[in-house]
Amino acid sequence: MSIIDNIIINHTDMEVEKYSGGSLLSTVTHNNTRVTYKLHLFFGYDEKRNTVSRTIELTEQQFVKLGGELAKKNNSVLQDNKETLSDDELFGTSSLRVRNEPTLTNTLTTNTSNTNTLDLKKYHEYDKDIITELLAHRKMLKKPIKTNRMLSGLLANLERYATHWKISFEEACDFYLQQSWISIDPEYKYTGRHIKEPTQDLSFAEIRQKLQEAKVININKQIG
């Protein structure tokens, strides 16, 4: 039994047989004062074709070790000796090759003149933590945001959602990050907790803390 199998059994509610992949994610958050390490495990799709996943917080040491373990686990579940290389902006489109076949790095070319890329400098009016978490969330869902058009579209949808449900933009983002949706629509019912105090001077991290506190208060009221 692999280390990944043990993690699934001991730290998730999922079955090992349903495992369909995993990824490691490290992000710098809280205005460059904190580094987070996370393991994302995937278990196919539910009946609505939403990705089923579980996220586990890691230490830096665990993060470094699990890269090799994920590769071993993924290779062990392949049905044959072929593997698909995922789409990648640097290495080009996906292709099928025999496992362990050397990668033809001498054919690698990059297009530095491509303007259809992501330039985060254009979003200076947004909280940096929000943008970081949105990008990490979409990457976890295997639908990464690669262009400014994609990011602008998501931010516009979040603005519309906040306006429709009469909540702050930060509350809309926090609610979206709890879901497995690729985007968000006003038709999706808001079931989060409203912050009853002004949020204009709070950072995204502080707003998320306020939301967590509101949830705890509500739970305590129900228990009492």
N, C-alpha and C positions, 0 to 999 in steps of 0.2 A: 504494500500500500504506500502511495506517495505522500509527500508532505502536503500537497494540495488536497488530496483525499481526506487527510486527517483534519485539515482546516474546515473543509466542507461539513464533515461529520460533527466536529466539536464546536464550530462557531457559526453555523448557519442552520436553517430549518429545511434545507434542500437535500435531495438525494444525489449521491455521487454519479449515478447513471444518467442524470439529466444535465450534467456539466457540458457546456458547449464552448467554453473559452474563458480567458481571463486577461486582465491588463493591470499594469501598475501605473500609478499617477502620483507625481510629486509637484506641488504648486507652492509658490511664494505668496502669502496673503498678509492681511492686516498691515497694509502699508509697508511691506517688505520687512516685517519684524517677526514673521513666523513661517516655517516650512512644514507642510503637511505631507504625509505619506499614506497612500491608500491602495488597497488591493480590491479590484472589482472582479467579481466572479459572475459569469453569465450562464443561464440555464434555459436557453431557447426562448420561446415566445408563449404568451398566454392566449386565450381564446380570441382576444381582440387584436392579436398580432403586436402587442406591446412587448418590449424586451423585458425578460425576467432577470433581475440581477440582485446581488447582495454586495454591500460595501463594508470593508473592514479596515479600521485604522491600524497603521503599522508604526513601528519604530524605524529609525534610519537603518539599523542593522538588519532588521527583518526585510525591509524594502530591497536592500542590496542582494540578499541571499535568494529571494523569491524569484528573481528574473530567470535564473537557470532552471529553477523548479517548474516554473510555468512552461518553459520550452519543452522540458521532458514530459510533462503531463499532456500537453497538446499533441506532441508527436505520438504519444502512446495510444491516443484515441482515434488516430487516422485509420480509415478503412483500407487504405492501400499504401503504396510507397510514393504517392504523389502529394504535393502540398501546394496550396494557393497562396501567392504573395499578395497581400492587401494593397489597395490603391495607396499611393504615396506621392506627395508633391515633389519629393526629391528624386526618387528612383523611378518615377513614371507609373504607367498603368499596371494593373495586376496581370500576372501570367502564371502558368502552371509549369513546374519543373520537378524533376526527380529529387527526392529528399537527399540531402548531403551533396547535391551537385554544386560545384563552385559557381558563385555569382559572377557574371561577366562585368566586372567593374570598369573594364577599359572602354565600355560602350556608354558609360554614364555621361549624360549631358544635362545641363540646366539652362533654363531660359530666364535670364536675369532681366529681360525687358518686359516680362509679363506684368501688366498693370492690374489684372484681375486677381489680386491677392489681398490679404488682410493687413490693414494699416491701423493699429490701435490708437495712433496719435489723433485720429479724427474723432475719438470718443472721450476727449478730455473732460467733457462736462459730466460724465457719469462716474460714479464711485468705482475706483480701480478694482476693488474686491468683487463688485458685482460682475464686471466684465470677465474677470478671472474665473469666477465660479460658473458663469454661463458657458464659457468655452470648455471648461473641464467637464461640465455636465453633458454637453452635446458629444464630446469625445467619448465619454463613458457609454453613451447610447449608440456608439458607432455611426453617428451622423455628425461628424465634425464641421464646425463653421470655418470655411476656408477663404471666404471673400467678404469684403465690406458690405456687399449687397445682402448677403445672408445674415450678417450680424445686425445690420440696420433694420431688416425685416422683422427679426425676432424682437428687437427693442421696441419697434413700433407696435407690434402685437401686444407686448407687455404693457405699453402705455395705454392702449385701447382697453385692455382688460382691467387695468387699475381704474380708469375713468368709469367704465361700465358698472363695476362693483363698488365704486366709491371708496376705494382703498388707496394707500400710497403705492407709488411705483416699487418701493422696496418690499412692501408686503406681497405685491404681485410676483416679484422675483423669488422671494422666499417660498411662496406657494408652488410656483413652477418647478423649483429645484427639488421639491419633494415628490414630484411626479415622474413618470417615464414617458411624457409627451415630447414629441419633437418640437412642436410649437404650442401656442396657447390661443384660445378663442373665447370671447365673452360668453359663448354658450356653455362653456365648462363651468359648473357651479363652484363658487368660492366657498370653501369649508374651513378656511383658516381663521385665525383670531385677529380682530382689529386692534390696532394700537390706539389708545384713547388720548395720547399726548402728541404734540407736534413732533415731526420727525425730520424737519428741515436741517437741523444742526447735528443730527446723529449720523455716524458712519453706518455702512451696511452691516458690519459686524455687530455694532451696538444695537441696531434694529433687530437683528436675528436674536440677540440676547433678550431683548424686550419681549419678543414673541414667545421665546421659550419660557420666560417668567410668567407670561400670561397663561400659558398652557398649564404650568405647575399650579398656579393659583386656582384655575378652574378645576383641576383634578382634586385639589385639597377641599374645595367647596363641595364637590360631589361625595367625597369620603366623609366629610363632616356632616 
